[in-house]
């Protein structure tokens, strides 16, 4: 099963809208449109990504703890 077929099984995405895939070493690669990439890059500029590491025994955090 190729990349496009896998995605098609997940939702109602027509195969004609998906790029073809190829094996690049140990990875599966797909080509994306430069304009689509730049739009996604621009949209992601204001998104904060992070990681919280808790020690064993720490109380779990809720969204209320993180908004303070």
Phi and psi in radians as a Rosetta constraint file:
Dihedral C 1 N 2 CA 2 C 2 CIRCULARHARMONIC -1.593 0.35
Dihedral N 2 CA 2 C 2 N 3 CIRCULARHARMONIC 3.057 0.35
Dihedral C 2 N 3 CA 3 C 3 CIRCULARHARMONIC -0.972 0.35
Dihedral N 3 CA 3 C 3 N 4 CIRCULARHARMONIC -0.823 0.35
Dihedral C 3 N 4 CA 4 C 4 CIRCULARHARMONIC -1.102 0.35
Dihedral N 4 CA 4 C 4 N 5 CIRCULARHARMONIC -0.705 0.35
Dihedral C 4 N 5 CA 5 C 5 CIRCULARHARMONIC -1.134 0.35
Dihedral N 5 CA 5 C 5 N 6 CIRCULARHARMONIC -0.689 0.35
Dihedral C 5 N 6 CA 6 C 6 CIRCULARHARMONIC -1.071 0.35
Dihedral N 6 CA 6 C 6 N 7 CIRCULARHARMONIC -0.819 0.35
Dihedral C 6 N 7 CA 7 C 7 CIRCULARHARMONIC -1.133 0.35
Dihedral N 7 CA 7 C 7 N 8 CIRCULARHARMONIC -0.643 0.35
Dihedral C 7 N 8 CA 8 C 8 CIRCULARHARMONIC -1.114 0.35
Dihedral N 8 CA 8 C 8 N 9 CIRCULARHARMONIC -0.575 0.35
Dihedral C 8 N 9 CA 9 C 9 CIRCULARHARMONIC -1.236 0.35
Dihedral N 9 CA 9 C 9 N 10 CIRCULARHARMONIC -0.396 0.35
Dihedral C 9 N 10 CA 10 C 10 CIRCULARHARMONIC -1.392 0.35
Dihedral N 10 CA 10 C 10 N 11 CIRCULARHARMONIC -0.658 0.35
Dihedral C 10 N 11 CA 11 C 11 CIRCULARHARMONIC -2.610 0.35
Dihedral N 11 CA 11 C 11 N 12 CIRCULARHARMONIC -2.875 0.35
Dihedral C 11 N 12 CA 12 C 12 CIRCULARHARMONIC -1.723 0.35
Dihedral N 12 CA 12 C 12 N 13 CIRCULARHARMONIC 0.905 0.35
Dihedral C 12 N 13 CA 13 C 13 CIRCULARHARMONIC -1.667 0.35
Dihedral N 13 CA 13 C 13 N 14 CIRCULARHARMONIC 2.059 0.35
Dihedral C 13 N 14 CA 14 C 14 CIRCULARHARMONIC -1.097 0.35
Dihedral N 14 CA 14 C 14 N 15 CIRCULARHARMONIC 2.377 0.35
Dihedral C 14 N 15 CA 15 C 15 CIRCULARHARMONIC -1.012 0.35
Dihedral N 15 CA 15 C 15 N 16 CIRCULARHARMONIC -0.510 0.35
Dihedral C 15 N 16 CA 16 C 16 CIRCULARHARMONIC -1.150 0.35
Dihedral N 16 CA 16 C 16 N 17 CIRCULARHARMONIC -0.339 0.35
Dihedral C 16 N 17 CA 17 C 17 CIRCULARHARMONIC -1.552 0.35
Dihedral N 17 CA 17 C 17 N 18 CIRCULARHARMONIC -0.128 0.35
Dihedral C 17 N 18 CA 18 C 18 CIRCULARHARMONIC -1.758 0.35
Dihedral N 18 CA 18 C 18 N 19 CIRCULARHARMONIC 2.579 0.35
Dihedral C 18 N 19 CA 19 C 19 CIRCULARHARMONIC -1.300 0.35
Dihedral N 19 CA 19 C 19 N 20 CIRCULARHARMONIC 2.741 0.35
Dihedral C 19 N 20 CA 20 C 20 CIRCULARHARMONIC -1.370 0.35
Dihedral N 20 CA 20 C 20 N 21 CIRCULARHARMONIC 2.811 0.35
Dihedral C 20 N 21 CA 21 C 21 CIRCULARHARMONIC -2.060 0.35
Dihedral N 21 CA 21 C 21 N 22 CIRCULARHARMONIC 2.848 0.35
Dihedral C 21 N 22 CA 22 C 22 CIRCULARHARMONIC -2.617 0.35
Dihedral N 22 CA 22 C 22 N 23 CIRCULARHARMONIC 2.792 0.35
Dihedral C 22 N 23 CA 23 C 23 CIRCULARHARMONIC -1.507 0.35
Dihedral N 23 CA 23 C 23 N 24 CIRCULARHARMONIC 2.242 0.35
Dihedral C 23 N 24 CA 24 C 24 CIRCULARHARMONIC -2.191 0.35
Dihedral N 24 CA 24 C 24 N 25 CIRCULARHARMONIC 1.554 0.35
Dihedral C 24 N 25 CA 25 C 25 CIRCULARHARMONIC 1.228 0.35
Dihedral N 25 CA 25 C 25 N 26 CIRCULARHARMONIC -2.100 0.35
Dihedral C 25 N 26 CA 26 C 26 CIRCULARHARMONIC -1.673 0.35
Dihedral N 26 CA 26 C 26 N 27 CIRCULARHARMONIC 0.084 0.35
Dihedral C 26 N 27 CA 27 C 27 CIRCULARHARMONIC -1.993 0.35
Dihedral N 27 CA 27 C 27 N 28 CIRCULARHARMONIC 2.687 0.35
Dihedral C 27 N 28 CA 28 C 28 CIRCULARHARMONIC -1.671 0.35
Dihedral N 28 CA 28 C 28 N 29 CIRCULARHARMONIC 2.204 0.35
Dihedral C 28 N 29 CA 29 C 29 CIRCULARHARMONIC -1.969 0.35
Dihedral N 29 CA 29 C 29 N 30 CIRCULARHARMONIC 2.603 0.35
Dihedral C 29 N 30 CA 30 C 30 CIRCULARHARMONIC -2.329 0.35
Dihedral N 30 CA 30 C 30 N 31 CIRCULARHARMONIC 2.641 0.35
Dihedral C 30 N 31 CA 31 C 31 CIRCULARHARMONIC -1.702 0.35
Dihedral N 31 CA 31 C 31 N 32 CIRCULARHARMONIC 2.339 0.35
Dihedral C 31 N 32 CA 32 C 32 CIRCULARHARMONIC -2.059 0.35
Dihedral N 32 CA 32 C 32 N 33 CIRCULARHARMONIC 2.707 0.35
Dihedral C 32 N 33 CA 33 C 33 CIRCULARHARMONIC -1.202 0.35
Dihedral N 33 CA 33 C 33 N 34 CIRCULARHARMONIC 2.372 0.35
Dihedral C 33 N 34 CA 34 C 34 CIRCULARHARMONIC -1.040 0.35
Dihedral N 34 CA 34 C 34 N 35 CIRCULARHARMONIC -0.716 0.35
Dihedral C 34 N 35 CA 35 C 35 CIRCULARHARMONIC -1.117 0.35
Dihedral N 35 CA 35 C 35 N 36 CIRCULARHARMONIC -0.714 0.35
Dihedral C 35 N 36 CA 36 C 36 CIRCULARHARMONIC -1.116 0.35
Dihedral N 36 CA 36 C 36 N 37 CIRCULARHARMONIC -0.737 0.35
Dihedral C 36 N 37 CA 37 C 37 CIRCULARHARMONIC -1.062 0.35
Dihedral N 37 CA 37 C 37 N 38 CIRCULARHARMONIC -0.808 0.35
Dihedral C 37 N 38 CA 38 C 38 CIRCULARHARMONIC -1.147 0.35
Dihedral N 38 CA 38 C 38 N 39 CIRCULARHARMONIC -0.636 0.35
Dihedral C 38 N 39 CA 39 C 39 CIRCULARHARMONIC -1.117 0.35
Dihedral N 39 CA 39 C 39 N 40 CIRCULARHARMONIC -0.787 0.35
Dihedral C 39 N 40 CA 40 C 40 CIRCULARHARMONIC -1.108 0.35
Dihedral N 40 CA 40 C 40 N 41 CIRCULARHARMONIC -0.672 0.35
Dihedral C 40 N 41 CA 41 C 41 CIRCULARHARMONIC -1.101 0.35
Dihedral N 41 CA 41 C 41 N 42 CIRCULARHARMONIC -0.760 0.35
Dihedral C 41 N 42 CA 42 C 42 CIRCULARHARMONIC -1.146 0.35
Dihedral N 42 CA 42 C 42 N 43 CIRCULARHARMONIC -0.736 0.35
Dihedral C 42 N 43 CA 43 C 43 CIRCULARHARMONIC -1.147 0.35
Dihedral N 43 CA 43 C 43 N 44 CIRCULARHARMONIC -0.533 0.35
Dihedral C 43 N 44 CA 44 C 44 CIRCULARHARMONIC -1.483 0.35
Dihedral N 44 CA 44 C 44 N 45 CIRCULARHARMONIC -0.068 0.35
Dihedral C 44 N 45 CA 45 C 45 CIRCULARHARMONIC -1.102 0.35
Dihedral N 45 CA 45 C 45 N 46 CIRCULARHARMONIC -0.498 0.35
Dihedral C 45 N 46 CA 46 C 46 CIRCULARHARMONIC -1.781 0.35
Dihedral N 46 CA 46 C 46 N 47 CIRCULARHARMONIC 0.260 0.35
Dihedral C 46 N 47 CA 47 C 47 CIRCULARHARMONIC -1.776 0.35
Dihedral N 47 CA 47 C 47 N 48 CIRCULARHARMONIC 2.281 0.35
Dihedral C 47 N 48 CA 48 C 48 CIRCULARHARMONIC -1.660 0.35
Dihedral N 48 CA 48 C 48 N 49 CIRCULARHARMONIC 2.223 0.35
Dihedral C 48 N 49 CA 49 C 49 CIRCULARHARMONIC -2.017 0.35
Dihedral N 49 CA 49 C 49 N 50 CIRCULARHARMONIC 2.389 0.35
Dihedral C 49 N 50 CA 50 C 50 CIRCULARHARMONIC -2.801 0.35
Dihedral N 50 CA 50 C 50 N 51 CIRCULARHARMONIC -3.114 0.35
Dihedral C 50 N 51 CA 51 C 51 CIRCULARHARMONIC -2.476 0.35
Dihedral N 51 CA 51 C 51 N 52 CIRCULARHARMONIC 2.401 0.35
Dihedral C 51 N 52 CA 52 C 52 CIRCULARHARMONIC -1.993 0.35
Dihedral N 52 CA 52 C 52 N 53 CIRCULARHARMONIC 2.197 0.35
Dihedral C 52 N 53 CA 53 C 53 CIRCULARHARMONIC -1.893 0.35
Dihedral N 53 CA 53 C 53 N 54 CIRCULARHARMONIC 2.108 0.35
Dihedral C 53 N 54 CA 54 C 54 CIRCULARHARMONIC -1.794 0.35
Dihedral N 54 CA 54 C 54 N 55 CIRCULARHARMONIC 2.515 0.35
Dihedral C 54 N 55 CA 55 C 55 CIRCULARHARMONIC -1.496 0.35
Dihedral N 55 CA 55 C 55 N 56 CIRCULARHARMONIC 2.770 0.35
Dihedral C 55 N 56 CA 56 C 56 CIRCULARHARMONIC -1.015 0.35
Dihedral N 56 CA 56 C 56 N 57 CIRCULARHARMONIC 2.267 0.35
Dihedral C 56 N 57 CA 57 C 57 CIRCULARHARMONIC 1.679 0.35
Dihedral N 57 CA 57 C 57 N 58 CIRCULARHARMONIC -0.245 0.35
Dihedral C 57 N 58 CA 58 C 58 CIRCULARHARMONIC -1.160 0.35
Dihedral N 58 CA 58 C 58 N 59 CIRCULARHARMONIC 2.571 0.35
Dihedral C 58 N 59 CA 59 C 59 CIRCULARHARMONIC -1.264 0.35
Dihedral N 59 CA 59 C 59 N 60 CIRCULARHARMONIC 2.456 0.35
Dihedral C 59 N 60 CA 60 C 60 CIRCULARHARMONIC -1.076 0.35
Dihedral N 60 CA 60 C 60 N 61 CIRCULARHARMONIC 2.542 0.35
Dihedral C 60 N 61 CA 61 C 61 CIRCULARHARMONIC -1.540 0.35
Dihedral N 61 CA 61 C 61 N 62 CIRCULARHARMONIC 2.579 0.35
Dihedral C 61 N 62 CA 62 C 62 CIRCULARHARMONIC -1.991 0.35
Dihedral N 62 CA 62 C 62 N 63 CIRCULARHARMONIC 2.997 0.35
Dihedral C 62 N 63 CA 63 C 63 CIRCULARHARMONIC -1.072 0.35
Dihedral N 63 CA 63 C 63 N 64 CIRCULARHARMONIC -0.495 0.35
Dihedral C 63 N 64 CA 64 C 64 CIRCULARHARMONIC -1.205 0.35
Dihedral N 64 CA 64 C 64 N 65 CIRCULARHARMONIC -0.644 0.35
Dihedral C 64 N 65 CA 65 C 65 CIRCULARHARMONIC -1.132 0.35
Dihedral N 65 CA 65 C 65 N 66 CIRCULARHARMONIC -0.629 0.35
Dihedral C 65 N 66 CA 66 C 66 CIRCULARHARMONIC -1.436 0.35
Dihedral N 66 CA 66 C 66 N 67 CIRCULARHARMONIC -0.258 0.35
Dihedral C 66 N 67 CA 67 C 67 CIRCULARHARMONIC -1.558 0.35
Dihedral N 67 CA 67 C 67 N 68 CIRCULARHARMONIC -0.027 0.35
